[in-house]
Amino acid sequence: MEPIKNISIPTPCHQSWQQMQPVDAGRHCSQCAKTVIDFTMMTNDEIVAYLSTASDICGRFDQQQLKALNQQVYNESVPGRSNWKNWIMAASLFVSAIFLGACAQSTPPKQPEEQLPVVRRSWGRTMGKVLVLNAPRFREISGRVTDESNRPVFGACITISPGTLTTQSDHNGYFNLRVRTSAKQLAVHCTDFANRSVIIGSAAIYNVELSRPDAK
């Protein structure tokens, strides 16, 4: 399953959702002869799981839902990112949109008896072909290993976790690795030095200073 970077509907469809034939997971559009998936009834995790294993999809989203969904996949693509404030804001917007929509539907404007019924529109909903941009699975990180006097440490072993990817620093202390975007931590160890662990974030360069244990 490749990580998703962004979900959008670049060209919204203007076919009538109400006139489509109800089917499992959505409605059938006779115009393009395919099923339009109703994502408004799914959780964000369910949507991500569905889009990760399918292609050439037409779907229907709530606008606020789509914003909250893209905020989630963005936060999950940045290691160590604190997203609780963003989620509170996104959830509040989504709940507010649902509440306002429910109020609008429960209090329709009065119409004269002789006037024809008004066809309601699904405000805040967008429908059409879903474009999914996948986040890169790998990225480059580099750095330099030095001692307490800023002298290069040659032969320091750098291990990436999760996983078992390993390399060594060169004569000038430099190292370079192509790691998965899911990498969380690099561990550095070298003879005569104390081990050191560094959290991998969004940066591309990680300089590590090793210190010698106190002599006993």
C-alpha positions as CSV (number, residue, x, y, z in Angstrom):
1,M,0.0,0.0,0.0
2,E,1.6,3.2,-1.1
3,P,1.2,6.3,1.1
4,I,-1.3,8.9,-0.2
5,K,-0.2,12.5,-0.4
6,N,-3.3,14.2,-1.6
7,I,-6.9,13.4,-2.7
8,S,-8.9,15.7,-5.0
9,I,-11.6,16.0,-7.6
10,P,-10.0,18.4,-10.2
11,T,-13.0,18.5,-12.5
12,P,-16.3,18.2,-10.6
13,C,-19.2,16.3,-12.3
14,H,-22.5,18.1,-12.6
15,Q,-24.7,15.1,-13.1
16,S,-27.6,14.8,-10.7
17,W,-26.8,12.5,-7.7
18,Q,-30.5,12.1,-6.9
19,Q,-31.3,10.9,-10.4
20,M,-28.7,8.1,-10.3
21,Q,-29.7,4.5,-9.6
22,P,-28.7,3.5,-6.0
23,V,-26.2,0.6,-5.9
24,D,-23.9,-0.9,-3.3
25,A,-21.3,1.7,-2.1
26,G,-22.9,4.5,-4.0
27,R,-24.9,5.2,-7.2
28,H,-24.7,4.2,-10.8
29,C,-24.1,7.0,-13.3
30,S,-25.6,6.2,-16.7
31,Q,-23.8,9.1,-18.3
32,C,-20.3,7.4,-17.8
33,A,-21.6,3.9,-17.1
34,K,-19.8,3.5,-13.8
35,T,-20.5,3.5,-10.0
36,V,-19.9,6.7,-8.1
37,I,-18.6,5.8,-4.7
38,D,-20.3,7.6,-1.8
39,F,-17.3,8.5,0.4
40,T,-19.5,10.7,2.6
41,M,-20.6,7.6,4.5
42,M,-17.0,6.4,5.2
43,T,-14.4,7.3,7.8
44,N,-11.1,8.8,6.8
45,D,-9.3,5.5,7.4
46,E,-11.8,3.6,5.3
47,I,-11.4,6.1,2.5
48,V,-7.6,5.9,2.5
49,A,-7.7,2.1,2.6
50,Y,-10.2,2.0,-0.3
51,L,-8.2,4.5,-2.5
52,S,-4.9,2.7,-1.7
53,T,-6.1,-0.5,-3.4
54,A,-8.3,0.8,-6.3
55,S,-7.9,3.0,-9.3
56,D,-10.0,4.9,-11.9
57,I,-12.6,5.9,-9.2
58,C,-15.5,8.4,-9.4
59,G,-16.5,9.5,-5.9
60,R,-18.7,11.9,-3.9
61,F,-17.2,13.8,-0.9
62,D,-18.3,16.5,1.5
63,Q,-16.0,19.5,1.0
64,Q,-15.1,19.8,4.7
65,Q,-14.6,16.0,4.8
66,L,-12.1,16.3,1.9
67,K,-10.2,19.0,3.7
68,A,-10.0,17.1,6.9
69,L,-8.9,13.9,5.0
70,N,-6.1,15.7,3.2
71,Q,-5.0,17.2,6.5
72,Q,-4.8,13.7,8.0
73,V,-2.7,12.2,5.1
74,Y,-0.4,15.3,5.2
75,N,0.2,15.0,8.9
76,E,0.8,11.2,8.6
77,S,3.4,11.9,5.8
78,V,5.5,14.1,8.1
79,P,7.3,12.0,10.7
80,G,6.9,13.3,14.3
81,R,4.4,16.0,13.3
82,S,2.1,17.0,16.2
83,N,-1.4,17.2,14.6
84,W,-3.8,17.3,17.5
85,K,-4.5,21.0,17.1
86,N,-5.1,20.6,13.3
87,W,-7.5,17.7,14.0
88,I,-9.5,19.6,16.5
89,M,-10.0,22.4,14.0
90,A,-10.8,20.1,11.1
91,A,-13.2,18.1,13.2
92,S,-14.9,21.2,14.4
93,L,-15.4,22.5,10.8
94,F,-16.7,19.1,9.6
95,V,-19.2,18.8,12.5
96,S,-20.3,22.4,12.0
97,A,-20.9,21.8,8.3
98,I,-23.0,18.7,9.1
99,F,-25.0,20.6,11.8
100,L,-25.7,23.5,9.5
101,G,-26.7,21.2,6.7
102,A,-29.1,19.3,9.0
103,C,-30.7,22.5,10.2
104,A,-31.1,23.8,6.6
105,Q,-32.8,20.5,5.6
106,S,-35.1,20.5,8.7
107,T,-36.4,24.0,8.2
108,P,-37.2,24.4,4.4
109,P,-38.6,27.7,3.3
110,K,-42.3,27.8,2.9
111,Q,-43.6,27.8,-0.7
112,P,-46.9,29.0,-2.1
113,E,-49.2,26.0,-2.8
114,E,-49.4,26.7,-6.5
115,Q,-45.6,26.8,-6.9
116,L,-43.8,23.8,-8.2
117,P,-41.6,21.8,-5.7
118,V,-38.0,23.1,-5.4
119,V,-35.3,20.6,-6.3
120,R,-32.8,20.7,-3.5
121,R,-29.1,20.8,-4.1
122,S,-26.5,19.1,-2.0
123,W,-24.6,22.1,-0.9
124,G,-21.0,21.4,0.1
125,R,-20.8,18.2,-1.8
126,T,-18.5,17.5,-4.8
127,M,-18.6,14.6,-7.2
128,G,-16.4,13.4,-10.0
129,K,-13.2,11.4,-10.9
130,V,-11.0,11.1,-7.9
131,L,-7.3,12.0,-8.4
132,V,-4.9,10.4,-5.9
133,L,-1.4,11.6,-5.6
134,N,0.9,9.1,-3.9
135,A,3.7,10.3,-1.6
136,P,7.2,9.1,-2.4
137,R,8.1,5.9,-0.7
138,F,11.8,6.7,-0.3
139,R,13.9,9.8,0.4
140,E,17.6,10.7,0.8
141,I,19.1,11.6,4.1
142,S,22.7,12.4,4.9
143,G,24.9,13.7,7.7
144,R,28.3,13.7,9.4
145,V,29.5,11.9,12.5
146,T,32.0,13.8,14.7
147,D,33.5,13.6,18.1
148,E,33.3,16.1,20.9
149,S,36.2,18.1,19.3
150,N,34.3,18.2,16.0
151,R,36.8,15.8,14.4
152,P,35.3,13.3,11.9
153,V,34.6,9.8,13.1
154,F,35.5,7.1,10.5
155,G,33.7,3.8,10.4
156,A,30.7,4.7,12.7
157,C,27.9,2.3,12.0
158,I,24.5,4.0,11.2
159,T,21.4,1.8,11.4
160,I,17.9,2.9,10.4
161,S,14.8,1.7,12.1
162,P,12.3,0.3,11.5
163,G,14.3,-2.0,9.3
164,T,17.9,-3.2,9.1
165,L,19.4,-0.7,6.6
166,T,23.0,0.1,7.6
167,T,25.9,2.1,6.4
168,Q,29.2,3.5,7.7
169,S,30.7,7.0,7.9
170,D,33.6,7.7,5.6
171,H,37.0,9.1,6.4
172,N,35.5,12.6,6.7
173,G,32.7,11.3,8.9
174,Y,30.0,11.7,6.2
175,F,27.2,9.2,5.4
176,N,24.4,9.1,3.0
177,L,21.3,6.8,2.9
178,R,18.2,6.3,0.8
179,V,15.5,5.4,3.4
180,R,11.8,4.7,3.4
181,T,9.6,7.6,4.3
182,S,8.4,5.5,7.2
183,A,11.9,5.6,8.8
184,K,11.7,6.9,12.4
185,Q,15.1,6.7,13.9
186,L,18.8,6.3,13.2
187,A,21.2,4.7,15.6
188,V,24.9,5.4,15.6
189,H,27.5,3.3,17.3
190,C,31.2,3.1,17.1
191,T,34.0,1.5,19.1
192,D,35.3,3.7,22.0
193,F,32.2,5.9,21.8
194,A,28.8,5.9,23.5
195,N,25.9,4.9,21.3
196,R,23.6,7.6,20.1
197,S,20.1,7.6,18.7
198,V,18.5,10.4,16.6
199,I,14.8,10.8,15.7
200,I,14.2,11.2,12.0
201,G,11.9,14.1,11.2
202,S,11.3,16.1,8.0
203,A,14.9,17.3,7.7
204,A,17.3,15.8,5.2
205,I,20.6,16.3,7.1
206,Y,21.5,14.8,10.5
207,N,24.8,15.6,12.0
208,V,25.6,13.4,15.0
209,E,28.2,14.1,17.7
210,L,29.5,11.1,19.6
211,S,31.1,11.3,23.0
212,R,33.5,9.0,24.8
213,P,32.2,7.4,28.0
214,D,33.7,8.8,31.2
215,A,36.8,6.9,32.2
216,K,36.4,4.9,35.4
